[in-house]
Amino acid sequence: MDSLPSIAVRAPRRGGPAAGGAALAAQRPAPESLHPSLWLGHQLGRQVDPPLASGFRLLDIELPGSGWPRRALTELLLPHAGIGELRLLAPALAAVQREGRLAMLFDPPAALSAWALARLDIDVEQLLIVHTRSRLIPGSDSLWACEQALKSGHVGALIAWLPPRLRAERLRRLQLAAHAHDGPAFMLREMAAAQRPTAAPLRLALQPGAVPDTLAVGILKRRGPPLDAPLLLALPPVLSGSARERARTEARPALAAATFVNLAAQAR
């Protein structure tokens, strides 16, 4: 009979099992050192690229990497447009513009006031607004236009108010394009999309707060443990009541152009 192979048994270290477990934990490599997309389930994942601070400390604490991700889609689910989503994202847009890069908005639900945008530190000279649902381009091409913007290399940040009931494969293509895009990409969708899977690694649900100029932010999907309760964020009050009425009647509209869409359509 062949002899059994010898098995080395290490004697327990002084201090008992707890000390041994701590030593093993100290020797275990960090998951992100093996692959950037790995993380421990009870911890927030990290980001390979430097994150983009959201401008809200409570939110940054709960976001993997302590900020909005670059090279990835971020989904924001809304009960309806105009609840403060642009004020939530304004600090990120302003930060990208300070890097000398364009911010692009696809299909905002209402006309934007240049005066109000300036109050949010958004430079309208570095802002391109694209209306893909106009007669210039079919509505079915809105996702295609977003994809081309992400691939162009000329856009720093992208925000798109998407049509409802999108097919999963179209969003997967957007995620692939976002992965090669050095900047944040925010997709704003209907709340019912929470019942469907998403290719985006980060998905948030937004609700108007009970107090004016506040927003309740729930995290439905992230690289890390679930968030037990929504965060209540105080949004910057852009305009007082009287100033809001004045902006509605007197302020010039923000830059609104479909130049990119026209050029992209000609290149097809």
C-alpha positions as CSV (number, residue, x, y, z in Angstrom):
1,M,0.0,0.0,0.0
2,D,1.3,3.5,-0.9
3,S,2.0,5.7,2.0
4,L,-0.4,8.5,2.6
5,P,1.0,12.0,1.9
6,S,2.1,13.9,4.9
7,I,-0.1,16.9,5.9
8,A,1.4,19.8,7.8
9,V,-0.7,21.0,10.6
10,R,0.2,24.4,12.0
11,A,-0.1,24.7,15.7
12,P,-2.7,27.3,16.8
13,R,-1.2,30.7,17.5
14,R,-1.1,32.1,21.0
15,G,-4.2,34.1,21.6
16,G,-6.8,31.5,20.5
17,P,-9.1,31.3,17.4
18,A,-9.9,35.0,17.4
19,A,-6.3,36.0,17.0
20,G,-5.8,33.4,14.3
21,G,-8.9,34.6,12.4
22,A,-7.7,38.2,12.6
23,A,-4.3,37.2,11.3
24,L,-5.9,35.4,8.3
25,A,-8.1,38.4,7.6
26,A,-5.0,40.6,7.6
27,Q,-3.3,38.3,5.1
28,R,-6.4,38.0,2.8
29,P,-5.9,40.2,-0.3
30,A,-8.4,43.0,-0.9
31,P,-11.0,41.9,-3.5
32,E,-10.4,45.0,-5.7
33,S,-6.7,44.0,-5.9
34,L,-7.8,40.8,-7.7
35,H,-10.3,42.6,-10.0
36,P,-11.7,46.1,-9.9
37,S,-15.3,44.8,-10.1
38,L,-15.0,42.7,-6.9
39,W,-16.0,43.8,-3.5
40,L,-17.0,42.3,-0.1
41,G,-20.8,42.1,0.3
42,H,-20.8,44.0,3.6
43,Q,-18.6,46.8,2.3
44,L,-19.0,49.5,-0.3
45,G,-17.1,48.8,-3.5
46,R,-14.4,51.1,-4.7
47,Q,-13.9,52.8,-8.0
48,V,-10.9,52.4,-10.3
49,D,-11.2,56.0,-11.6
50,P,-11.3,59.0,-9.3
51,P,-15.0,59.5,-8.4
52,L,-16.9,62.7,-9.0
53,A,-18.1,64.2,-5.7
54,S,-21.9,64.6,-5.7
55,G,-21.8,67.8,-3.7
56,F,-23.9,66.2,-0.9
57,R,-21.8,64.7,1.9
58,L,-24.6,62.3,3.1
59,L,-24.9,60.9,-0.4
60,D,-21.1,60.6,-1.0
61,I,-20.8,58.5,2.2
62,E,-23.3,56.0,0.7
63,L,-21.9,55.9,-2.9
64,P,-19.2,53.4,-3.7
65,G,-16.0,55.2,-4.0
66,S,-17.6,58.3,-2.3
67,G,-19.0,59.9,-5.4
68,W,-20.7,59.5,-8.7
69,P,-19.1,56.8,-10.9
70,R,-17.2,57.6,-14.1
71,R,-17.2,55.0,-16.9
72,A,-20.6,53.6,-15.8
73,L,-24.3,54.4,-16.1
74,T,-26.2,55.8,-13.1
75,E,-30.0,55.3,-13.2
76,L,-32.2,57.8,-11.4
77,L,-35.9,56.7,-11.1
78,L,-38.5,59.4,-10.8
79,P,-42.2,59.5,-10.1
80,H,-42.3,62.4,-12.6
81,A,-39.8,64.9,-14.0
82,G,-39.0,68.2,-12.4
83,I,-38.8,67.1,-8.7
84,G,-35.3,68.5,-8.3
85,E,-33.2,66.0,-10.2
86,L,-31.2,68.7,-12.0
87,R,-30.4,70.4,-8.8
88,L,-29.2,67.1,-7.4
89,L,-26.9,66.7,-10.4
90,A,-25.8,70.3,-10.8
91,P,-22.7,70.1,-8.7
92,A,-21.4,67.2,-10.8
93,L,-22.2,69.1,-14.0
94,A,-20.4,72.2,-12.7
95,A,-17.3,70.1,-11.7
96,V,-17.1,68.6,-15.2
97,Q,-17.4,72.0,-16.8
98,R,-14.5,73.3,-14.6
99,E,-12.4,70.6,-16.2
100,G,-13.1,72.4,-19.5
101,R,-15.5,69.7,-20.8
102,L,-19.1,69.9,-22.1
103,A,-22.2,68.8,-20.3
104,M,-25.0,67.4,-22.5
105,L,-28.7,67.2,-21.6
106,F,-30.9,65.0,-23.7
107,D,-34.7,65.7,-23.8
108,P,-35.2,67.8,-20.6
109,P,-38.9,67.9,-19.9
110,A,-39.2,71.7,-19.8
111,A,-37.4,74.8,-21.0
112,L,-34.5,75.7,-18.8
113,S,-33.7,79.2,-17.6
114,A,-30.2,80.4,-18.1
115,W,-30.6,82.5,-15.0
116,A,-31.5,79.5,-12.9
117,L,-28.7,77.5,-14.3
118,A,-26.2,80.2,-13.5
119,R,-27.5,80.1,-9.9
120,L,-26.5,76.5,-9.9
121,D,-23.0,77.3,-11.2
122,I,-23.7,75.7,-14.5
123,D,-22.1,77.5,-17.5
124,V,-24.5,77.7,-20.4
125,E,-21.6,78.2,-22.8
126,Q,-20.5,74.7,-22.0
127,L,-23.9,73.2,-22.0
128,L,-25.5,71.4,-25.0
129,I,-29.2,70.6,-24.9
130,V,-30.4,68.0,-27.4
131,H,-34.1,67.4,-28.3
132,T,-34.2,64.0,-29.9
133,R,-38.0,63.8,-29.8
134,S,-38.5,66.7,-32.1
135,R,-39.2,66.3,-35.8
136,L,-35.5,66.4,-36.6
137,I,-34.9,62.9,-35.5
138,P,-37.3,60.0,-34.6
139,G,-37.9,59.3,-31.0
140,S,-36.7,55.7,-31.4
141,D,-33.2,57.1,-32.0
142,S,-32.8,58.9,-28.7
143,L,-30.8,56.0,-27.2
144,W,-28.7,55.9,-30.3
145,A,-27.9,59.6,-30.0
146,C,-27.0,59.1,-26.3
147,E,-24.7,56.2,-27.3
148,Q,-23.0,58.3,-30.0
149,A,-22.5,61.1,-27.5
150,L,-20.8,58.8,-25.0
151,K,-18.6,57.4,-27.8
152,S,-17.6,60.8,-29.2
153,G,-15.0,61.7,-26.6
154,H,-16.3,65.3,-26.7
155,V,-18.7,65.1,-23.8
156,G,-17.8,65.3,-20.1
157,A,-21.1,64.6,-18.5
158,L,-24.4,63.3,-19.9
159,I,-27.9,63.5,-18.5
160,A,-30.8,61.9,-20.4
161,W,-34.5,61.9,-19.6
162,L,-35.4,58.6,-21.2
163,P,-38.7,57.4,-22.7
164,P,-40.6,54.7,-20.8
165,R,-40.5,50.9,-21.3
166,L,-37.0,50.6,-22.7
167,R,-35.7,47.2,-23.8
168,A,-32.9,45.8,-21.7
169,E,-30.5,45.2,-24.6
170,R,-30.6,48.9,-25.5
171,L,-29.5,49.8,-22.0
172,R,-26.8,47.3,-22.1
173,R,-25.4,49.0,-25.2
174,L,-25.5,52.3,-23.3
175,Q,-23.6,50.7,-20.4
176,L,-20.9,49.4,-22.7
177,A,-20.6,52.9,-24.2
178,A,-20.5,54.5,-20.8
179,H,-17.7,52.1,-19.7
180,A,-15.4,53.6,-22.3
181,H,-16.5,57.2,-21.5
182,D,-14.4,59.2,-19.0
183,G,-17.2,60.9,-17.2
184,P,-20.6,60.4,-15.5
185,A,-23.7,59.3,-17.4
186,F,-27.1,59.7,-15.8
187,M,-30.2,58.0,-17.1
188,L,-33.5,59.4,-15.7
189,R,-36.3,56.8,-16.0
190,E,-39.8,56.2,-14.8
191,M,-40.3,54.7,-11.3
192,A,-41.9,51.5,-12.7
193,A,-38.5,50.6,-14.1
194,A,-37.5,49.5,-10.6
195,Q,-39.4,46.2,-11.2
196,R,-37.0,45.4,-14.1
197,P,-33.3,44.5,-14.1
198,T,-30.7,47.0,-15.1
199,A,-27.2,46.9,-16.6
200,A,-26.3,50.1,-14.6
201,P,-24.2,49.3,-11.5
202,L,-25.9,52.2,-9.6
203,R,-29.6,52.8,-9.4
204,L,-31.3,55.4,-7.2
205,A,-35.0,56.2,-6.6
206,L,-35.9,59.9,-6.0
207,Q,-39.0,61.2,-4.3
208,P,-39.9,64.8,-3.4
209,G,-39.3,65.5,0.3
210,A,-42.0,66.5,2.7
211,V,-40.3,69.8,3.1
212,P,-39.8,72.2,0.1
213,D,-36.3,72.0,-1.5
214,T,-35.6,68.5,-0.2
215,L,-35.2,65.2,-2.0
216,A,-35.5,61.7,-0.6
217,V,-32.9,59.5,-2.2
218,G,-33.1,55.7,-2.0
219,I,-30.4,53.4,-3.2
220,L,-31.9,50.4,-5.0
221,K,-28.7,49.0,-6.4
222,R,-25.0,49.6,-5.7
223,R,-21.8,47.7,-5.2
224,G,-22.3,47.1,-1.6
225,P,-24.9,46.3,1.0
226,P,-28.5,47.7,0.7
227,L,-29.4,51.0,2.2
228,D,-32.0,50.6,4.9
229,A,-33.7,54.0,4.6
230,P,-33.7,56.8,2.1
231,L,-31.4,59.8,2.5
232,L,-33.1,63.2,2.9
233,L,-31.0,65.8,1.0
234,A,-31.4,69.6,1.2
235,L,-31.3,70.9,-2.4
236,P,-30.1,74.4,-3.2
237,P,-33.1,76.7,-3.4
238,V,-32.5,78.3,-6.8
239,L,-35.2,80.9,-6.8
240,S,-37.6,82.5,-4.3
241,G,-41.3,82.7,-5.2
242,S,-41.1,86.2,-6.7
243,A,-37.8,85.5,-8.5
244,R,-39.3,82.3,-9.9
245,E,-42.1,84.2,-11.4
246,R,-39.8,86.8,-12.8
247,A,-37.6,84.0,-14.3
248,R,-40.6,82.5,-15.9
249,T,-41.6,85.7,-17.6
250,E,-38.3,87.6,-18.3
251,A,-35.3,85.2,-18.3
252,R,-34.0,84.1,-21.6
253,P,-34.1,80.4,-22.2
254,A,-31.0,78.4,-21.9
255,L,-29.0,77.2,-24.9
256,A,-31.1,74.6,-26.8
257,A,-29.5,73.0,-29.8
258,A,-29.8,69.8,-31.8
259,T,-26.5,70.4,-33.6
260,F,-24.9,67.2,-32.3
261,V,-27.9,65.1,-33.4
262,N,-27.9,66.7,-36.9
263,L,-24.2,66.0,-37.3
264,A,-24.6,62.5,-36.0
265,A,-27.5,61.8,-38.3
266,Q,-25.5,62.9,-41.3
267,A,-22.7,60.6,-40.3
268,R,-24.9,57.5,-40.2
